[in-house]
């Protein structure tokens, strides 16, 4: 994943997920830094509401097929490039 902000662009790699204190926790690396993202149940509901859009749902449904096709091609492009 890529995070783009005023501070620059950083690759975000999620190594594992866990739960803590009733929240979902994603652990990994963002650039050279260790990263921990915590999502509360309320935030998860908000994400689901935002994701329940036809174009987003279609993207999510097609993502596994696109990833398999990308892997089979082995063309060296990243998964988040379009074209």
C-alpha positions as CSV (number, residue, x, y, z in Angstrom):
1,X,0.0,0.0,0.0
2,X,1.1,3.6,-0.5
3,X,0.5,6.5,1.9
4,X,0.6,9.9,0.2
5,X,0.7,13.0,2.4
6,X,2.2,16.4,2.7
7,X,5.2,14.7,4.3
8,X,5.8,12.6,1.2
9,X,5.0,9.1,-0.2
10,X,5.6,6.0,1.9
11,X,5.1,2.3,1.3
12,X,3.0,0.7,4.0
13,X,3.5,-3.0,4.4
14,X,1.2,-4.8,6.8
15,X,3.0,-7.8,8.3
16,X,0.3,-9.0,10.6
17,X,-3.1,-8.2,12.2
18,X,-4.2,-8.7,15.7
19,X,-6.9,-7.5,18.2
20,X,-6.2,-5.5,21.3
21,X,-8.7,-3.9,23.7
22,X,-11.6,-4.5,21.3
23,X,-9.9,-2.9,18.4
24,X,-8.3,-4.3,15.2
25,X,-4.5,-3.6,15.1
26,X,-2.4,-3.7,11.9
27,X,1.3,-4.1,12.5
28,X,4.0,-3.5,9.9
29,X,6.4,-0.9,8.3
30,X,5.8,2.5,6.8
31,X,8.9,3.4,5.0
32,X,11.7,2.9,7.5
33,X,9.5,3.1,10.6
34,X,7.6,0.5,12.5
35,X,3.9,1.2,12.1
36,X,0.8,0.3,14.1
37,X,-2.6,1.2,13.0
38,X,-5.5,0.8,15.4
39,X,-9.1,0.7,14.2
40,X,-12.0,0.9,16.6
41,X,-15.4,-0.8,16.0
42,X,-16.9,2.6,15.3
43,X,-14.2,3.4,12.8
44,X,-14.7,0.0,11.1
45,X,-18.4,0.7,10.7
46,X,-17.5,4.1,9.1
47,X,-15.1,2.3,6.7
48,X,-17.8,-0.1,5.7
49,X,-20.2,2.7,5.1
50,X,-17.7,4.4,2.9
51,X,-16.8,1.2,1.1
52,X,-20.5,0.4,0.3
53,X,-20.4,2.2,-3.0
54,X,-20.8,0.4,-6.3
55,X,-17.4,1.2,-7.8
56,X,-15.6,0.3,-4.5
57,X,-17.5,-3.0,-4.2
58,X,-16.7,-3.8,-7.8
59,X,-13.0,-3.1,-7.2
60,X,-13.0,-5.3,-4.1
61,X,-14.7,-8.1,-5.9
62,X,-12.2,-8.0,-8.8
63,X,-9.1,-7.5,-6.7
64,X,-8.3,-11.3,-6.2
65,X,-8.6,-11.9,-10.0
66,X,-6.4,-8.9,-10.8
67,X,-3.8,-10.0,-8.2
68,X,-3.7,-13.5,-9.7
69,X,-3.5,-12.2,-13.2
70,X,-0.7,-9.8,-12.1
71,X,1.2,-12.7,-10.5
72,X,0.8,-15.0,-13.5
73,X,2.1,-12.2,-15.8
74,X,5.1,-11.4,-13.7
75,X,5.5,-8.1,-15.6
76,X,7.2,-6.3,-12.7
77,X,4.4,-3.6,-12.3
78,X,3.0,-2.9,-8.9
79,X,-0.6,-3.8,-8.1
80,X,-1.7,-0.2,-7.5
81,X,-0.7,1.0,-11.0
82,X,-3.4,1.4,-13.6
83,X,-3.3,1.1,-17.3
